[in-house]
Amino acid sequence: MNSKALLASTLEAIVPVDHTWIERARGRQKELTKPEGSLGRLEEIANRLCGIQKTLTPSAANPQILLFAADHGVCAEGISAFPQSVTAQMVLNFLRGGAAINTLARANNIKLRIVDVGVESPLPESPALIQRRIGNGTRNLARHPAMTRREAIDAIAVGIELTQEAAREGSGVVGIGEMGIGNTTSAAAITAALTQRPAAEVVGRGTGIDDITLARKIDVVARAVSLHRPQIHDAIDILSTLGGFEIAAMCGVCIAAASLNILVIVDGFISTSAAALATRVHPDIREYLLAAHRSRESGHGALLELIDDAPLLDLGMRLGEGTGAALGVGLIRSAIAAFNEMSTFADASVSESN
């Protein structure tokens, strides 16, 4: 099946979350040995999973984080504190198990899948690396469309196919993460296009740029959005003109997960830009998304409003890589354990409230 047909068939399979299961879950929450609502958002998480999975015994079995890496031509505009070669260097670090996401994935017993969708520098073959390259990085979005519409859909298809593989492996929860020098610029441009907010409101410091570089980055985002606005008619146009291969692949994960009754744990700013685009492609995807944390990047709040979700954590993080998603898995497991394993008032012979 070609990428366009795969995207169409996946979108056709998406249905809204069944709220009758959520109401049944709320009913069970009232029977558990605790004051109603006393576990706060842990109850909400369990209830949402019941709706997604259509069961009163939700599961987060075999969680995976899909980490997509790609380079960005906009780095030529001098918008990053790090050279573009760092993308490939960090992928090698992931493969050696030495990055932050590796440590958090191990600590939380999460399978980490590392995917090259468009890193410019050559990477060695490795059984730990999934090679699904669309190109040698995107073009400079400040001067050209970042990719063609076909390339964008091909990258979306990578995310769809890997999510389908995760489903076959029994994963009920997947997280999304990324690596790509320059991708906060791409995410900020997507945010500006989606929200109509000025560049200065949605551009942040990314990897820690100074004031001069920040001003340049704001100008680049403003020019890019203005340049491509006449060609933007839908979410995929935004993605193809302003996005990155890794952002497109994460968008594909969100689309596929909604078609497969899988919860997606959305990491930070860049991951949320992908999730927000997915909700523009199909609005029912929103209910399958769970924001892991609030990033320190300026535009993240605007994207969280678009996906209509409050983040689980606010730890001042801004690393990416899926690190927030890894922490979110632990909270989801806790929510499920409380829901599935806590005694009811009747089982424990505990008196209920009047």
C-alpha positions as CSV (number, residue, x, y, z in Angstrom):
1,M,0.0,0.0,0.0
2,N,1.4,3.4,-0.9
3,S,1.8,6.1,1.7
4,K,-1.2,8.2,0.5
5,A,-3.5,5.1,0.6
6,L,-2.1,4.1,4.0
7,L,-2.9,7.5,5.4
8,A,-6.4,7.5,4.0
9,S,-7.3,4.0,5.3
10,T,-5.8,4.8,8.7
11,L,-7.9,8.0,9.0
12,E,-11.0,6.1,8.0
13,A,-10.5,3.7,10.9
14,I,-10.5,6.4,13.6
15,V,-13.6,6.6,15.7
16,P,-14.4,8.8,18.8
17,V,-13.5,7.4,22.2
18,D,-16.5,5.5,23.6
19,H,-17.7,7.7,26.5
20,T,-20.0,5.0,27.8
21,W,-16.8,3.1,29.0
22,I,-15.5,6.3,30.6
23,E,-18.8,6.6,32.5
24,R,-18.6,3.0,33.6
25,A,-15.0,3.7,34.8
26,R,-16.2,6.7,36.8
27,G,-18.8,4.4,38.4
28,R,-16.1,2.0,39.4
29,Q,-14.0,4.8,40.8
30,K,-16.9,5.6,43.2
31,E,-16.8,2.0,44.5
32,L,-13.1,2.0,45.4
33,T,-11.9,2.5,48.9
34,K,-11.1,6.3,48.7
35,P,-13.1,9.5,48.7
36,E,-14.5,10.2,45.3
37,G,-12.0,12.2,43.2
38,S,-9.2,11.9,45.8
39,L,-6.7,10.6,43.3
40,G,-7.2,13.5,41.0
41,R,-5.8,13.2,37.6
42,L,-4.8,9.6,38.2
43,E,-8.5,8.8,38.1
44,E,-8.9,10.8,34.9
45,I,-6.1,8.8,33.3
46,A,-7.5,5.5,34.2
47,N,-11.0,6.5,33.0
48,R,-9.6,7.7,29.7
49,L,-7.8,4.5,29.2
50,C,-11.0,2.5,29.8
51,G,-12.7,4.6,27.1
52,I,-9.8,4.1,24.6
53,Q,-9.4,0.4,25.3
54,K,-13.1,-0.3,25.9
55,T,-12.5,-2.2,29.1
56,L,-12.7,-1.9,32.9
57,T,-9.3,-3.6,33.2
58,P,-7.0,-1.1,31.3
59,S,-3.4,-2.0,30.6
60,A,-0.2,-0.2,29.8
61,A,1.5,-3.5,28.7
62,N,4.7,-3.3,26.6
63,P,5.0,0.5,26.4
64,Q,7.2,1.9,23.7
65,I,8.7,5.3,22.9
66,L,9.2,5.9,19.3
67,L,12.1,8.4,18.9
68,F,12.5,9.9,15.4
69,A,15.6,11.7,14.3
70,A,16.1,14.1,11.4
71,D,18.0,17.2,10.3
72,H,16.7,20.6,9.3
73,G,17.9,22.8,6.5
74,V,16.9,25.9,8.5
75,C,20.1,25.5,10.5
76,A,21.8,27.4,7.7
77,E,20.1,30.5,9.1
78,G,22.2,30.3,12.3
79,I,19.3,29.6,14.7
80,S,20.9,27.0,17.0
81,A,23.6,26.9,19.6
82,F,24.8,23.6,18.3
83,P,26.1,22.5,14.8
84,Q,23.9,20.3,12.7
85,S,26.3,17.4,13.1
86,V,25.1,17.0,16.7
87,T,21.9,15.3,15.5
88,A,23.9,12.3,14.2
89,Q,26.2,12.4,17.3
90,M,23.2,12.2,19.6
91,V,21.7,9.3,17.6
92,L,25.0,7.4,18.2
93,N,24.7,8.3,21.9
94,F,21.1,6.8,21.9
95,L,22.4,3.7,20.2
96,R,25.1,3.3,22.9
97,G,22.5,3.8,25.6
98,G,24.1,6.9,27.1
99,A,21.5,9.7,26.6
100,A,18.9,10.9,29.1
101,I,16.1,9.1,27.3
102,N,18.0,5.8,27.6
103,T,18.3,6.2,31.3
104,L,14.7,7.1,31.8
105,A,13.5,4.3,29.5
106,R,15.5,1.8,31.4
107,A,14.3,3.1,34.8
108,N,10.7,2.8,33.7
109,N,11.1,-0.5,31.7
110,I,10.1,1.1,28.4
111,K,11.1,-0.2,25.0
112,L,12.9,2.5,23.1
113,R,12.9,2.4,19.3
114,I,15.3,4.8,17.5
115,V,14.3,5.8,14.0
116,D,16.4,7.7,11.4
117,V,13.9,9.4,9.1
118,G,16.4,12.0,7.7
119,V,19.7,12.5,9.5
120,E,22.1,14.3,7.2
121,S,25.3,12.7,8.4
122,P,25.7,9.0,7.6
123,L,24.9,6.6,10.4
124,P,26.4,3.1,10.8
125,E,24.2,0.1,10.5
126,S,23.0,-1.1,13.9
127,P,20.4,-3.6,15.0
128,A,19.2,-0.9,17.4
129,L,18.6,1.7,14.6
130,I,15.5,1.6,12.3
131,Q,16.4,3.2,9.0
132,R,13.4,4.7,7.4
133,R,15.0,7.8,5.7
134,I,12.9,10.2,3.6
135,G,15.8,12.3,2.7
136,N,19.1,13.9,4.0
137,G,17.2,16.4,6.1
138,T,14.6,19.0,5.1
139,R,15.2,22.1,3.0
140,N,15.6,25.5,4.5
141,L,12.1,26.5,5.4
142,A,13.0,30.2,5.5
143,R,13.6,30.1,1.7
144,H,11.8,27.0,0.4
145,P,9.1,24.5,1.5
146,A,10.8,22.2,4.0
147,M,9.6,19.2,2.0
148,T,7.2,18.2,-0.7
149,R,3.7,17.1,0.2
150,R,4.6,13.6,-0.9
151,E,7.6,13.6,1.4
152,A,5.5,14.7,4.3
153,I,3.0,11.9,3.7
154,D,5.8,9.4,3.3
155,A,7.1,10.5,6.7
156,I,3.7,10.3,8.2
157,A,3.5,6.7,6.9
158,V,6.6,5.8,8.7
159,G,5.0,6.7,12.0
160,I,1.8,4.9,11.1
161,E,3.7,1.7,10.2
162,L,5.8,1.7,13.3
163,T,2.7,2.2,15.5
164,Q,1.0,-0.7,13.8
165,E,4.1,-2.8,14.6
166,A,3.8,-1.6,18.3
167,A,0.2,-2.7,18.3
168,R,1.1,-6.1,17.0
169,E,3.6,-6.4,19.8
170,G,0.8,-5.7,22.3
171,S,1.6,-2.1,23.2
172,G,-1.4,-0.3,24.6
173,V,0.6,2.9,25.2
174,V,3.2,4.6,23.0
175,G,5.2,7.7,23.6
176,I,6.7,10.0,21.0
177,G,10.1,11.7,21.1
178,E,12.5,13.4,18.7
179,M,16.0,14.5,17.9
180,G,17.0,17.1,15.4
181,I,19.1,20.3,15.7
182,G,16.9,23.2,14.5
183,N,13.6,21.5,15.2
184,T,12.4,24.0,17.8
185,T,12.5,26.5,14.9
186,S,10.3,24.2,12.8
187,A,7.9,23.6,15.7
188,A,7.7,27.3,16.4
189,A,6.8,28.0,12.8
190,I,4.1,25.3,12.9
191,T,2.8,26.8,16.1
192,A,2.6,30.3,14.6
193,A,0.8,28.9,11.5
194,L,-1.7,26.9,13.5
195,T,-2.5,29.6,16.1
196,Q,-2.0,32.8,14.1
197,R,0.2,34.1,16.9
198,P,3.2,36.3,16.2
199,A,6.6,34.6,16.0
200,A,7.9,36.5,19.1
201,E,5.2,34.8,21.2
202,V,6.0,31.2,20.2
203,V,9.8,31.2,19.6
204,G,11.9,30.0,22.5
205,R,15.6,29.5,23.3
206,G,15.7,25.9,22.2
207,T,19.1,24.5,23.1
208,G,20.0,27.7,25.0
209,I,20.6,30.4,22.4
210,D,21.7,33.9,23.3
211,D,19.7,37.1,22.7
212,I,21.2,37.8,19.3
213,T,20.4,34.3,18.0
214,L,17.0,34.4,19.6
215,A,16.2,37.6,17.6
216,R,17.4,35.9,14.4
217,K,15.3,32.9,15.1
218,I,12.2,35.0,15.6
219,D,12.8,36.7,12.3
220,V,13.4,33.4,10.5
221,V,10.1,32.0,11.8
222,A,8.2,35.2,10.9
223,R,9.6,35.2,7.4
224,A,8.9,31.5,6.9
225,V,5.3,31.7,7.9
226,S,4.8,34.8,5.7
227,L,6.5,33.2,2.8
228,H,4.5,30.0,2.8
229,R,1.1,31.3,4.0
230,P,-0.3,31.5,0.5
231,Q,0.4,27.8,-0.1
232,I,-1.1,26.6,3.1
233,H,-4.6,25.1,2.8
234,D,-4.6,22.3,5.3
235,A,-2.5,20.7,8.1
236,I,-0.4,18.7,5.7
237,D,0.5,21.9,3.9
238,I,1.7,23.4,7.2
239,L,3.7,20.2,7.8
240,S,5.3,20.1,4.4
241,T,6.2,23.8,4.2
242,L,7.4,24.3,7.8
243,G,7.9,20.9,9.4
244,G,10.5,18.2,9.7
245,F,10.6,14.5,8.8
246,E,10.6,13.6,12.5
247,I,7.6,15.9,13.2
248,A,5.7,14.2,10.3
249,A,6.5,10.8,11.6
250,M,5.3,11.7,15.1
251,C,2.1,13.0,13.5
252,G,1.7,9.6,11.9
253,V,2.1,7.9,15.3
254,C,-0.8,10.0,16.6
255,I,-3.0,9.2,13.6
256,A,-2.3,5.5,13.8
257,A,-2.7,5.2,17.5
258,A,-6.2,6.7,17.3
259,S,-7.1,4.1,14.7
260,L,-5.8,1.3,17.0
261,N,-7.2,2.3,20.4
262,I,-3.7,3.2,21.7
263,L,-3.0,6.1,24.1
264,V,-0.2,8.4,22.9
265,I,2.0,10.1,25.5
266,V,3.1,13.4,24.0
267,D,6.4,14.6,25.1
268,G,7.2,18.4,24.9
269,F,7.1,21.3,22.5
270,I,8.2,19.6,19.3
271,S,6.1,16.4,19.9
272,T,3.1,18.6,20.7
273,S,3.5,20.4,17.4
274,A,3.1,17.0,15.7
275,A,0.1,16.1,17.9
276,A,-1.6,19.4,17.2
277,L,-1.2,18.9,13.4
278,A,-2.7,15.4,13.8
279,T,-5.8,16.9,15.5
280,R,-6.2,19.2,12.5
281,V,-6.1,16.2,10.2
282,H,-8.7,14.4,12.3
283,P,-10.3,16.1,15.3
284,D,-11.1,12.8,17.1
285,I,-7.4,12.1,17.6
286,R,-7.4,14.7,20.4
287,E,-9.0,12.2,22.9
288,Y,-6.2,9.7,22.3
289,L,-3.5,12.1,23.4
290,L,-2.0,12.7,26.9
291,A,0.4,15.6,27.4
292,A,3.3,14.4,29.5
293,H,4.7,17.7,30.8
294,R,4.8,21.4,30.2
295,S,7.9,22.5,28.4
296,R,9.8,25.7,29.1
297,E,9.6,26.6,25.4
298,S,7.5,29.7,24.8
299,G,5.0,28.2,22.3
300,H,4.1,25.0,24.2
301,G,1.2,26.5,26.1
302,A,-0.5,27.5,22.8
303,L,-0.1,24.0,21.5
304,L,-1.5,22.5,24.7
305,E,-4.6,24.6,24.2
306,L,-5.0,23.3,20.6
307,I,-4.9,19.6,21.8
308,D,-7.1,20.6,24.8
309,D,-5.0,18.9,27.4
310,A,-3.3,19.9,30.6
311,P,0.2,18.4,31.1
312,L,0.7,15.8,33.8
313,L,4.0,17.3,35.0
314,D,5.7,20.7,35.2
315,L,9.4,20.0,36.0
316,G,11.0,22.8,34.0
317,M,12.2,20.3,31.4
318,R,13.0,21.2,27.7
319,L,15.2,18.4,26.5
320,G,12.9,16.5,24.2
321,E,14.0,12.9,23.2
322,G,10.8,11.6,24.7
323,T,12.1,12.1,28.3
324,G,8.8,13.6,29.5
325,A,6.9,10.7,27.9
326,A,9.0,8.2,29.8
327,L,8.1,9.9,33.1
328,G,4.5,9.9,32.0
329,V,4.5,6.1,31.6
330,G,5.2,5.7,35.4
331,L,2.2,7.9,36.2
332,I,0.0,5.9,33.8
333,R,1.1,2.6,35.4
334,S,0.2,4.0,38.8
335,A,-3.2,5.2,37.6
336,I,-3.9,1.7,36.2
337,A,-2.7,-0.1,39.4
338,A,-4.9,2.0,41.6
339,F,-7.9,1.4,39.3
340,N,-7.4,-2.3,38.8
341,E,-6.0,-3.4,42.2
342,M,-7.7,-1.3,44.8
343,S,-10.4,-3.0,46.9
344,T,-14.0,-1.8,46.6
345,F,-15.8,-0.7,49.7
346,A,-17.8,-3.9,49.6
347,D,-14.7,-6.1,49.2
348,A,-12.9,-4.4,52.1
349,S,-16.0,-4.1,54.4
350,V,-15.4,-0.4,54.6
351,S,-18.3,1.9,55.1
352,E,-19.0,4.3,52.3
353,S,-19.7,8.1,52.7
354,N,-23.2,9.1,53.6
